[in-house]
Amino acid sequence: MVIPGGLAVEENFKESELLTTGEGLTLLANEARLASLAALACGGR
C-alpha cells in the first residue's frame, strides 16, 4: 500500500533536519510521528 504524499513527507523530513530552531525540531518530531502512524497503518493491513 502506497501512502499519497509519502515522498513529500520524506522530502519535508530532510528539509526539517536542516533547521536548527525549536520550530524545526517540532516539525521534525511531528513528521516522525505521522510517518510512524502511517507505517503502523500499512503494516497492520
LOGU-313906 format. One record per residue: residue in three letters; x, y, z of N, C-alpha, C, CB in turn. Coordinates in nm, 2 decimals, padded with zeros to 4 digits. Glycine has a CB too. Layout:
<rs>
ALA	X	Y	Z	X	Y	Z	X	Y	Z	X	Y	Z
...
</rs>
This chain:
<rs>
MET	00.09	-00.12	00.00	00.00	00.00	00.00	00.09	00.12	00.00	-00.10	00.00	00.12
VAL	00.06	00.21	-00.09	00.14	00.34	-00.10	00.06	00.45	-00.04	00.18	00.37	-00.25
ILE	00.12	00.53	00.04	00.06	00.64	00.10	00.07	00.77	00.02	00.11	00.67	00.25
PRO	-00.04	00.83	-00.03	-00.03	00.95	-00.11	00.05	01.06	-00.03	-00.17	01.01	-00.14
GLY	00.15	01.12	-00.10	00.23	01.22	-00.03	00.35	01.16	00.05	00.15	01.30	00.06
GLY	00.37	01.03	00.04	00.48	00.97	00.12	00.61	01.03	00.08	00.48	00.82	00.09
LEU	00.63	01.05	-00.05	00.76	01.11	-00.09	00.77	01.25	-00.04	00.78	01.11	-00.24
ALA	00.66	01.32	-00.04	00.66	01.46	00.01	00.70	01.47	00.15	00.53	01.53	-00.02
VAL	00.65	01.37	00.23	00.68	01.36	00.37	00.83	01.34	00.39	00.60	01.25	00.44
GLU	00.89	01.25	00.31	01.03	01.23	00.33	01.11	01.35	00.29	01.08	01.11	00.24
GLU	01.07	01.43	00.19	01.14	01.55	00.15	01.13	01.65	00.26	01.09	01.60	00.01
ASN	01.01	01.67	00.31	00.99	01.77	00.42	01.08	01.73	00.54	00.84	01.78	00.46
PHE	01.09	01.60	00.56	01.16	01.55	00.68	01.31	01.59	00.66	01.15	01.39	00.69
LYS	01.36	01.57	00.54	01.50	01.61	00.52	01.52	01.76	00.53	01.55	01.56	00.38
GLU	01.42	01.84	00.49	01.43	01.98	00.50	01.43	02.02	00.64	01.32	02.05	00.42
SER	01.35	01.95	00.72	01.34	01.99	00.86	01.47	01.96	00.94	01.22	01.90	00.93
GLU	01.54	01.86	00.89	01.67	01.83	00.96	01.77	01.95	00.94	01.73	01.70	00.89
LEU	01.75	02.03	00.84	01.84	02.14	00.82	01.81	02.26	00.91	01.83	02.19	00.67
LEU	01.69	02.26	00.97	01.66	02.36	01.06	01.71	02.33	01.20	01.50	02.38	01.07
THR	01.76	02.44	01.26	01.82	02.42	01.40	01.74	02.49	01.50	01.97	02.47	01.40
THR	01.63	02.55	01.46	01.54	02.62	01.55	01.45	02.53	01.62	01.46	02.73	01.48
GLY	01.38	02.58	01.73	01.29	02.49	01.80	01.17	02.45	01.71	01.23	02.57	01.92
GLU	01.14	02.55	01.62	01.03	02.51	01.53	01.07	02.40	01.44	00.99	02.64	01.44
GLY	01.19	02.40	01.39	01.24	02.29	01.30	01.23	02.16	01.38	01.38	02.32	01.26
LEU	01.27	02.16	01.50	01.27	02.03	01.58	01.13	01.99	01.60	01.34	02.05	01.71
THR	01.04	02.08	01.62	00.90	02.05	01.64	00.84	01.99	01.51	00.81	02.17	01.68
LEU	00.87	02.05	01.40	00.82	01.99	01.27	00.88	01.85	01.25	00.86	02.09	01.15
LEU	01.00	01.84	01.28	01.07	01.71	01.27	01.00	01.60	01.35	01.22	01.72	01.31
ALA	00.97	01.64	01.48	00.90	01.54	01.57	00.76	01.51	01.51	00.89	01.60	01.71
ASN	00.69	01.61	01.47	00.55	01.59	01.42	00.55	01.50	01.30	00.49	01.72	01.38
GLU	00.65	01.52	01.20	00.65	01.44	01.08	00.69	01.30	01.11	00.75	01.50	00.98
ALA	00.78	01.28	01.21	00.83	01.15	01.25	00.71	01.07	01.31	00.94	01.16	01.35
ARG	00.63	01.15	01.39	00.51	01.08	01.45	00.41	01.04	01.34	00.44	01.18	01.55
LEU	00.39	01.13	01.24	00.30	01.10	01.13	00.35	00.98	01.05	00.28	01.22	01.04
ALA	00.48	00.98	01.03	00.54	00.87	00.95	00.52	00.74	01.02	00.69	00.90	00.92
SER	00.54	00.74	01.15	00.53	00.61	01.23	00.39	00.56	01.23	00.58	00.63	01.38
LEU	00.29	00.66	01.24	00.15	00.62	01.24	00.11	00.56	01.10	00.06	00.74	01.27
ALA	00.17	00.62	01.00	00.14	00.57	00.86	00.20	00.43	00.84	00.20	00.67	00.75
ALA	00.32	00.41	00.90	00.39	00.28	00.89	00.30	00.18	00.96	00.53	00.29	00.94
LEU	00.25	00.21	01.08	00.17	00.12	01.15	00.04	00.08	01.08	00.14	00.18	01.29
ALA	-00.02	00.19	01.02	-00.14	00.16	00.94	-00.12	00.07	00.83	-00.20	00.30	00.89
CYS	00.00	00.09	00.76	00.03	00.00	00.64	00.07	-00.14	00.69	00.14	00.06	00.56
GLY	00.14	-00.15	00.80	00.19	-00.28	00.85	00.07	-00.36	00.91	00.30	-00.26	00.95
GLY	-00.03	-00.29	00.96	-00.14	-00.36	01.02	-00.23	-00.43	00.92	-00.22	-00.27	01.10
ARG	-00.22	-00.38	00.79	-00.31	-00.44	00.69	-00.25	-00.56	00.62	-00.34	-00.34	00.58
</rs>
